[in-house]
Amino acid sequence: MTYRDAINQAGREYLQEVLQQTGGNVKAAAVIAGVSRWNLYQILERHGVPIARRSPHAHRGQWQEMGL
């Protein structure tokens, strides 16, 4: 494993942990990570971390029932 691979893996694991801590709330995850929400979306994409996109019509209860 190269240094770059190790850094990418650590970054991906960190991002997944932060998203898990926030229940998938990208805004809250961005606050924890110390970056803007827009920047976090770019970082997540770069690291290939999937995120659940909430429908604008979903209710909070439905979102929580999905385990997110």
Backbone as XML, in Angstrom:
<?xml version="1.0"?>
<chain id="A" units="angstrom">
  <residue number="1" name="MET">
    <atom name="N" x="0.853" y="-1.170" z="0.000"/>
    <atom name="CA" x="0.000" y="0.000" z="0.000"/>
    <atom name="C" x="0.901" y="1.237" z="0.000"/>
  </residue>
  <residue number="2" name="THR">
    <atom name="N" x="0.585" y="2.149" z="-0.884"/>
    <atom name="CA" x="1.368" y="3.372" z="-0.949"/>
    <atom name="C" x="0.917" y="4.341" z="0.136"/>
  </residue>
  <residue number="3" name="TYR">
    <atom name="N" x="1.713" y="5.359" z="0.365"/>
    <atom name="CA" x="1.374" y="6.402" z="1.330"/>
    <atom name="C" x="0.047" y="7.058" z="0.942"/>
  </residue>
  <residue number="4" name="ARG">
    <atom name="N" x="-0.095" y="7.364" z="-0.325"/>
    <atom name="CA" x="-1.323" y="8.010" z="-0.811"/>
    <atom name="C" x="-2.539" y="7.108" z="-0.574"/>
  </residue>
  <residue number="5" name="ASP">
    <atom name="N" x="-2.399" y="5.818" z="-0.826"/>
    <atom name="CA" x="-3.493" y="4.874" z="-0.575"/>
    <atom name="C" x="-3.869" y="4.862" z="0.904"/>
  </residue>
  <residue number="6" name="ALA">
    <atom name="N" x="-2.864" y="4.889" z="1.771"/>
    <atom name="CA" x="-3.112" y="4.870" z="3.215"/>
    <atom name="C" x="-3.834" y="6.137" z="3.662"/>
  </residue>
  <residue number="7" name="ILE">
    <atom name="N" x="-3.425" y="7.270" z="3.135"/>
    <atom name="CA" x="-4.068" y="8.539" z="3.474"/>
    <atom name="C" x="-5.520" y="8.534" z="2.998"/>
  </residue>
  <residue number="8" name="ASN">
    <atom name="N" x="-5.750" y="8.063" z="1.776"/>
    <atom name="CA" x="-7.114" y="8.004" z="1.250"/>
    <atom name="C" x="-7.989" y="7.076" z="2.078"/>
  </residue>
  <residue number="9" name="GLN">
    <atom name="N" x="-7.447" y="5.936" z="2.484"/>
    <atom name="CA" x="-8.211" y="4.988" z="3.289"/>
    <atom name="C" x="-8.552" y="5.596" z="4.647"/>
  </residue>
  <residue number="10" name="ALA">
    <atom name="N" x="-7.582" y="6.248" z="5.271"/>
    <atom name="CA" x="-7.830" y="6.888" z="6.569"/>
    <atom name="C" x="-8.882" y="7.989" z="6.435"/>
  </residue>
  <residue number="11" name="GLY">
    <atom name="N" x="-8.794" y="8.767" z="5.362"/>
    <atom name="CA" x="-9.773" y="9.827" z="5.121"/>
    <atom name="C" x="-11.167" y="9.268" z="4.930"/>
  </residue>
  <residue number="12" name="ARG">
    <atom name="N" x="-11.274" y="8.205" z="4.153"/>
    <atom name="CA" x="-12.569" y="7.572" z="3.907"/>
    <atom name="C" x="-13.168" y="7.033" z="5.207"/>
  </residue>
  <residue number="13" name="GLU">
    <atom name="N" x="-12.345" y="6.387" z="6.019"/>
    <atom name="CA" x="-12.820" y="5.850" z="7.299"/>
    <atom name="C" x="-13.270" y="6.969" z="8.233"/>
  </residue>
  <residue number="14" name="TYR">
    <atom name="N" x="-12.516" y="8.066" z="8.268"/>
    <atom name="CA" x="-12.884" y="9.213" z="9.095"/>
    <atom name="C" x="-14.238" y="9.777" z="8.662"/>
  </residue>
  <residue number="15" name="LEU">
    <atom name="N" x="-14.408" y="9.967" z="7.365"/>
    <atom name="CA" x="-15.649" y="10.530" z="6.843"/>
    <atom name="C" x="-16.842" y="9.628" z="7.157"/>
  </residue>
  <residue number="16" name="GLN">
    <atom name="N" x="-16.659" y="8.333" z="6.998"/>
    <atom name="CA" x="-17.739" y="7.399" z="7.310"/>
    <atom name="C" x="-18.099" y="7.453" z="8.789"/>
  </residue>
  <residue number="17" name="GLU">
    <atom name="N" x="-17.100" y="7.574" z="9.645"/>
    <atom name="CA" x="-17.347" y="7.652" z="11.089"/>
    <atom name="C" x="-18.103" y="8.930" z="11.454"/>
  </residue>
  <residue number="18" name="VAL">
    <atom name="N" x="-17.688" y="10.051" z="10.883"/>
    <atom name="CA" x="-18.351" y="11.319" z="11.180"/>
    <atom name="C" x="-19.799" y="11.285" z="10.697"/>
  </residue>
  <residue number="19" name="LEU">
    <atom name="N" x="-20.030" y="10.742" z="9.518"/>
    <atom name="CA" x="-21.402" y="10.639" z="9.017"/>
    <atom name="C" x="-22.237" y="9.709" z="9.892"/>
  </residue>
  <residue number="20" name="GLN">
    <atom name="N" x="-21.626" y="8.654" z="10.382"/>
    <atom name="CA" x="-22.350" y="7.740" z="11.269"/>
    <atom name="C" x="-22.702" y="8.453" z="12.578"/>
  </residue>
  <residue number="21" name="GLN">
    <atom name="N" x="-21.770" y="9.222" z="13.117"/>
    <atom name="CA" x="-22.010" y="9.959" z="14.366"/>
    <atom name="C" x="-23.171" y="10.940" z="14.224"/>
  </residue>
  <residue number="22" name="THR">
    <atom name="N" x="-23.317" y="11.508" z="13.049"/>
    <atom name="CA" x="-24.343" y="12.525" z="12.840"/>
    <atom name="C" x="-25.618" y="11.950" z="12.222"/>
  </residue>
  <residue number="23" name="GLY">
    <atom name="N" x="-25.680" y="10.652" z="12.102"/>
    <atom name="CA" x="-26.860" y="10.034" z="11.513"/>
    <atom name="C" x="-27.045" y="10.398" z="10.051"/>
  </residue>
  <residue number="24" name="GLY">
    <atom name="N" x="-25.953" y="10.674" z="9.355"/>
    <atom name="CA" x="-26.012" y="11.030" z="7.941"/>
    <atom name="C" x="-26.260" y="12.503" z="7.678"/>
  </residue>
  <residue number="25" name="ASN">
    <atom name="N" x="-26.267" y="13.310" z="8.727"/>
    <atom name="CA" x="-26.504" y="14.748" z="8.581"/>
    <atom name="C" x="-25.218" y="15.413" z="8.092"/>
  </residue>
  <residue number="26" name="VAL">
    <atom name="N" x="-25.201" y="15.761" z="6.821"/>
    <atom name="CA" x="-23.987" y="16.308" z="6.208"/>
    <atom name="C" x="-23.619" y="17.662" z="6.808"/>
  </residue>
  <residue number="27" name="LYS">
    <atom name="N" x="-24.604" y="18.480" z="7.116"/>
    <atom name="CA" x="-24.319" y="19.789" z="7.705"/>
    <atom name="C" x="-23.613" y="19.624" z="9.056"/>
  </residue>
  <residue number="28" name="ALA">
    <atom name="N" x="-24.127" y="18.735" z="9.894"/>
    <atom name="CA" x="-23.506" y="18.493" z="11.200"/>
    <atom name="C" x="-22.125" y="17.858" z="11.038"/>
  </residue>
  <residue number="29" name="ALA">
    <atom name="N" x="-21.994" y="16.956" z="10.072"/>
    <atom name="CA" x="-20.702" y="16.323" z="9.819"/>
    <atom name="C" x="-19.671" y="17.358" z="9.376"/>
  </residue>
  <residue number="30" name="ALA">
    <atom name="N" x="-20.105" y="18.332" z="8.583"/>
    <atom name="CA" x="-19.204" y="19.390" z="8.130"/>
    <atom name="C" x="-18.721" y="20.228" z="9.306"/>
  </residue>
  <residue number="31" name="VAL">
    <atom name="N" x="-19.610" y="20.498" z="10.248"/>
    <atom name="CA" x="-19.220" y="21.264" z="11.440"/>
    <atom name="C" x="-18.158" y="20.501" z="12.223"/>
  </residue>
  <residue number="32" name="ILE">
    <atom name="N" x="-18.382" y="19.204" z="12.429"/>
    <atom name="CA" x="-17.407" y="18.382" z="13.162"/>
    <atom name="C" x="-16.069" y="18.352" z="12.433"/>
  </residue>
  <residue number="33" name="ALA">
    <atom name="N" x="-16.128" y="18.197" z="11.108"/>
    <atom name="CA" x="-14.904" y="18.105" z="10.313"/>
    <atom name="C" x="-14.214" y="19.457" z="10.131"/>
  </residue>
  <residue number="34" name="GLY">
    <atom name="N" x="-14.933" y="20.534" z="10.432"/>
    <atom name="CA" x="-14.333" y="21.863" z="10.316"/>
    <atom name="C" x="-14.236" y="22.373" z="8.892"/>
  </residue>
  <residue number="35" name="VAL">
    <atom name="N" x="-15.183" y="21.939" z="8.055"/>
    <atom name="CA" x="-15.209" y="22.392" z="6.660"/>
    <atom name="C" x="-16.624" y="22.835" z="6.321"/>
  </residue>
  <residue number="36" name="SER">
    <atom name="N" x="-16.775" y="23.515" z="5.201"/>
    <atom name="CA" x="-18.117" y="23.913" z="4.767"/>
    <atom name="C" x="-18.858" y="22.682" z="4.250"/>
  </residue>
  <residue number="37" name="ARG">
    <atom name="N" x="-20.171" y="22.769" z="4.239"/>
    <atom name="CA" x="-20.977" y="21.658" z="3.738"/>
    <atom name="C" x="-20.645" y="21.387" z="2.277"/>
  </residue>
  <residue number="38" name="TRP">
    <atom name="N" x="-20.511" y="22.440" z="1.485"/>
    <atom name="CA" x="-20.177" y="22.298" z="0.070"/>
    <atom name="C" x="-18.839" y="21.579" z="-0.086"/>
  </residue>
  <residue number="39" name="ASN">
    <atom name="N" x="-17.860" y="21.963" z="0.720"/>
    <atom name="CA" x="-16.545" y="21.334" z="0.654"/>
    <atom name="C" x="-16.634" y="19.869" z="1.072"/>
  </residue>
  <residue number="40" name="LEU">
    <atom name="N" x="-17.438" y="19.573" z="2.093"/>
    <atom name="CA" x="-17.572" y="18.190" z="2.538"/>
    <atom name="C" x="-18.168" y="17.328" z="1.434"/>
  </residue>
  <residue number="41" name="TYR">
    <atom name="N" x="-19.155" y="17.842" z="0.715"/>
    <atom name="CA" x="-19.705" y="17.074" z="-0.411"/>
    <atom name="C" x="-18.605" y="16.742" z="-1.422"/>
  </residue>
  <residue number="42" name="GLN">
    <atom name="N" x="-17.737" y="17.682" z="-1.722"/>
    <atom name="CA" x="-16.633" y="17.442" z="-2.658"/>
    <atom name="C" x="-15.674" y="16.381" z="-2.111"/>
  </residue>
  <residue number="43" name="ILE">
    <atom name="N" x="-15.362" y="16.474" z="-0.824"/>
    <atom name="CA" x="-14.453" y="15.517" z="-0.204"/>
    <atom name="C" x="-15.070" y="14.114" z="-0.210"/>
  </residue>
  <residue number="44" name="LEU">
    <atom name="N" x="-16.352" y="14.035" z="0.111"/>
    <atom name="CA" x="-17.035" y="12.739" z="0.108"/>
    <atom name="C" x="-16.997" y="12.120" z="-1.284"/>
  </residue>
  <residue number="45" name="GLU">
    <atom name="N" x="-17.249" y="12.929" z="-2.292"/>
    <atom name="CA" x="-17.221" y="12.442" z="-3.665"/>
    <atom name="C" x="-15.819" y="11.969" z="-4.037"/>
  </residue>
  <residue number="46" name="ARG">
    <atom name="N" x="-14.821" y="12.740" z="-3.685"/>
    <atom name="CA" x="-13.432" y="12.396" z="-4.004"/>
    <atom name="C" x="-13.021" y="11.066" z="-3.371"/>
  </residue>
  <residue number="47" name="HIS">
    <atom name="N" x="-13.503" y="10.818" z="-2.161"/>
    <atom name="CA" x="-13.155" y="9.588" z="-1.448"/>
    <atom name="C" x="-14.117" y="8.441" z="-1.745"/>
  </residue>
  <residue number="48" name="GLY">
    <atom name="N" x="-15.122" y="8.697" z="-2.557"/>
    <atom name="CA" x="-16.061" y="7.647" z="-2.925"/>
    <atom name="C" x="-16.957" y="7.204" z="-1.786"/>
  </residue>
  <residue number="49" name="VAL">
    <atom name="N" x="-17.241" y="8.136" z="-0.865"/>
    <atom name="CA" x="-18.116" y="7.815" z="0.262"/>
    <atom name="C" x="-19.549" y="8.127" z="-0.145"/>
  </residue>
  <residue number="50" name="PRO">
    <atom name="N" x="-20.400" y="7.093" z="-0.187"/>
    <atom name="CA" x="-21.792" y="7.340" z="-0.574"/>
    <atom name="C" x="-22.551" y="8.056" z="0.533"/>
  </residue>
  <residue number="51" name="ILE">
    <atom name="N" x="-23.447" y="8.927" z="0.129"/>
    <atom name="CA" x="-24.300" y="9.619" z="1.092"/>
    <atom name="C" x="-25.733" y="9.467" z="0.639"/>
  </residue>
  <residue number="52" name="ALA">
    <atom name="N" x="-26.626" y="9.376" z="1.608"/>
    <atom name="CA" x="-28.050" y="9.284" z="1.293"/>
    <atom name="C" x="-28.551" y="10.698" z="1.070"/>
  </residue>
  <residue number="53" name="ARG">
    <atom name="N" x="-29.156" y="10.925" z="-0.044"/>
    <atom name="CA" x="-29.753" y="12.236" z="-0.329"/>
    <atom name="C" x="-31.206" y="12.178" z="0.101"/>
  </residue>
  <residue number="54" name="ARG">
    <atom name="N" x="-31.591" y="13.098" z="0.942"/>
    <atom name="CA" x="-32.960" y="13.118" z="1.451"/>
    <atom name="C" x="-33.858" y="13.838" z="0.464"/>
  </residue>
  <residue number="55" name="SER">
    <atom name="N" x="-34.985" y="13.257" z="0.224"/>
    <atom name="CA" x="-35.977" y="13.882" z="-0.632"/>
    <atom name="C" x="-36.516" y="15.131" z="0.068"/>
  </residue>
  <residue number="56" name="PRO">
    <atom name="N" x="-36.731" y="16.216" z="-0.657"/>
    <atom name="CA" x="-37.280" y="17.414" z="-0.014"/>
    <atom name="C" x="-38.681" y="17.183" z="0.531"/>
  </residue>
  <residue number="57" name="HIS">
    <atom name="N" x="-39.310" y="16.089" z="0.121"/>
    <atom name="CA" x="-40.659" y="15.785" z="0.566"/>
    <atom name="C" x="-40.692" y="14.800" z="1.729"/>
  </residue>
  <residue number="58" name="ALA">
    <atom name="N" x="-39.531" y="14.290" z="2.122"/>
    <atom name="CA" x="-39.486" y="13.315" z="3.216"/>
    <atom name="C" x="-39.687" y="14.027" z="4.550"/>
  </residue>
  <residue number="59" name="HIS">
    <atom name="N" x="-40.361" y="13.376" z="5.436"/>
    <atom name="CA" x="-40.536" y="13.906" z="6.777"/>
    <atom name="C" x="-39.419" y="13.375" z="7.657"/>
  </residue>
  <residue number="60" name="ARG">
    <atom name="N" x="-39.070" y="14.117" z="8.683"/>
    <atom name="CA" x="-37.995" y="13.694" z="9.570"/>
    <atom name="C" x="-38.214" y="12.293" z="10.118"/>
  </residue>
  <residue number="61" name="GLY">
    <atom name="N" x="-39.428" y="11.983" z="10.492"/>
    <atom name="CA" x="-39.715" y="10.661" z="11.036"/>
    <atom name="C" x="-39.409" y="9.564" z="10.037"/>
  </residue>
  <residue number="62" name="GLN">
    <atom name="N" x="-39.749" y="9.797" z="8.781"/>
    <atom name="CA" x="-39.444" y="8.809" z="7.745"/>
    <atom name="C" x="-37.948" y="8.652" z="7.584"/>
  </residue>
  <residue number="63" name="TRP">
    <atom name="N" x="-37.231" y="9.742" z="7.651"/>
    <atom name="CA" x="-35.780" y="9.718" z="7.512"/>
    <atom name="C" x="-35.167" y="8.897" z="8.641"/>
  </residue>
  <residue number="64" name="GLN">
    <atom name="N" x="-35.642" y="9.091" z="9.866"/>
    <atom name="CA" x="-35.112" y="8.372" z="11.003"/>
    <atom name="C" x="-35.483" y="6.898" z="10.940"/>
  </residue>
  <residue number="65" name="GLU">
    <atom name="N" x="-36.670" y="6.592" z="10.446"/>
    <atom name="CA" x="-37.082" y="5.202" z="10.316"/>
    <atom name="C" x="-36.192" y="4.438" z="9.354"/>
  </residue>
  <residue number="66" name="MET">
    <atom name="N" x="-35.626" y="5.141" z="8.396"/>
    <atom name="CA" x="-34.721" y="4.504" z="7.438"/>
    <atom name="C" x="-33.376" y="4.227" z="8.075"/>
  </residue>
  <residue number="67" name="GLY">
    <atom name="N" x="-33.174" y="4.656" z="9.301"/>
    <atom name="CA" x="-31.914" y="4.425" z="9.982"/>
    <atom name="C" x="-30.845" y="5.431" z="9.624"/>
  </residue>
  <residue number="68" name="LEU">
    <atom name="N" x="-31.266" y="6.568" z="9.114"/>
    <atom name="CA" x="-30.281" y="7.590" z="8.705"/>
    <atom name="C" x="-30.406" y="8.819" z="9.556"/>
  </residue>
</chain>
